[in-house]
Amino acid sequence: MKKDIHPAYYKNAKITCSCGKQWIVGSTRPEMRIELCSNCHPFYTGKKKLVDTARRVERFKARAIKTQALKDRQVKQKRLQKKPADSAGKKA
């Protein structure tokens, strides 16, 4: 191997999860923080847990509600536009 091209290797790197669990492993970084691990990940625990760090789900739900309201208004407007034409034809 060529000298001085590889990163430093730390045999006792400390990995810390947001749930509090810690490991000591070998890594090219001396310390790392992670959001999910096998101790708290829904796939491994079997519990449903919504992991939403950037409020993505809330923003999606807000957009869905807004879109549905817009569609409802459009349908209502179309119904209102059709009624005068239908009622005029019935009178004659």
N, C-alpha and C positions, 0 to 999 in steps of 0.2 A: 504494500500500500504506500501511497505517497504520504510524506510527512506534512503536517500542518494544514491539511485540507478538511479534516473531519472535525465535527464539533466535539466539545468536551463531553464525556460520559460520566454521569453521576450515578453511582451504584445505590445510593440511599436517597433517591428523590422522593419527596413527600407529595402525595396526591390527596387532595381534600375535596369531598363532595359537599354540596349545599345542605345535605341532610345531616352532615357532621361526621360521617364515616371517613376514616383515613387509611391509606396504604403506604407502604414503603416499597418502591420498585426501582428498577434501573431505567434511566431516561437521559435525554440530552438537555433537560431543564432541571434545575434543582428543586423547583416547587411548581405545582399546578393546582388550579381550582376548577372543578367541573360542576355542572348543574345536575346531572343524573348519573346514578350508578346502579349496579345490580341490587343494591339494598333498597332503593326507592323508585326504580323504574317500573311503570305499570305492567309491562310485559312480564317481568320476573315476579312481581308481588301479586299479580292477579287482581289488583284493585284499580278501579277506574279513577284516573286522576288527570285533570286538565292541566297541561303544562303550557302556559301562555305567558312568556316573558315580555312580549312586545304588544300586548293587547290585540292581537290579530283576530281572535275569535269575536271579541266585543265589537271591533270595527266591522267585521263581516256581517254580524247580526244586525248592526245599525244600518248598513248598506242594504241588506235584504229587506228590512222593514221599510226603508225609504223607497226602494224599487217597487215593492208590493203596493204601497200607498199611491205611487205614481200610476201604476197599472189600473188600480181601482178607480182613480179619477178619470183616466182615459175611457174606461168602459162606461162610466156614468155619463160622461159627455156624449159618447156615441148614442147611448140610449135616449138622452134628452133630444138629440138632433133627429132621431128617427120618429119620436112621438108626434111632433107637429105634422109631419108628412103623412103619417098613417091616419091621424085623426081628420085631416083635411079630405082624404080619400073616402073616409066613411061617411062624412056629412053629405057628400054629393050624390 
